[in-house]
Amino acid sequence: MLSAGCSAARMQLDPALTAKAPEQAVSGTAFASFRKPVTFGAYTATLTKGGFKTSKSTSVGPYQRKESKQAFDFSLVGGTPASWAGSCAYGTAKQGVLFPISNDAGFVCTMVPQGAGGWQLELKSQGKLYGPNTLSGSMTDGTTTLSIAMVHKLAGSAFSSSAPVGYEIRDAGGVAVAAVQIFNPQFVWIDPGLAPEVQTAIAAAAAGLLVSGSAASDINDSQ
């Protein structure tokens, strides 16, 4: 379990990443749905549509189904190119008949810079019923592909938590190039050695992951 008492905690990070990537504190996420800016480093993201989580439950005898969804659009300024537009959706679907029978989740996000091109991010759950379920996937512009995996462990902890604490991003060679901590306090790390346009694409992805962080925190909640 995670608690507010871990206020100074950091997610488990690859030491090679922290050695080269500055820690960028995040502010504004709690009020993002009210169109308050989310800022970290040189970047500012602002929701332009949606943002609130909706839930729906169905119960017929012993059968239960629970669905939740959070869809939102946002703008990002800062970096290269200087202006981006993002459109994201996070959703879960859980079913059970006296015991869990399915637990699925997913997150998709399209991030388009001013001008041409764009990146697509897609994460899917492993559908685990017993043990922490998690999300993993990738983001790509058709040329460069980065892998993304949800992290469930805080630095120095011997155990993984059911709730996610962040995401780690690696390049095609398996090298950690960025990380996003969605557990409070929130932070972003981006390798400054990456091409400027890749750094900004990761920042756009980080904005989407941060805004969806509260919704994603229930990935392993019981029905």
Buried (B, 14 or more C-beta within 10 A) or exposed (E): EBEEEBEEBBBBBBEEBBEEBEBBEBEBBEEBBEEBBBBBBEBBBBBBEBBEBEEEEEEEEEEBBBBBBBBBBBBBBBBEBEBBBBBBBBBBBBBBEEEBEEBBBBBBBBBBBEEEEBBBBBBBBBEEEEEBBBBBBBBBBEEBEBBBBBBBBBEEBEEBBBBBBBBBBBBEEEEBBBBBBBBBEBBBBBBEEBEEBBBBBBBBBBBBBBBBBBBBBBBBEEE
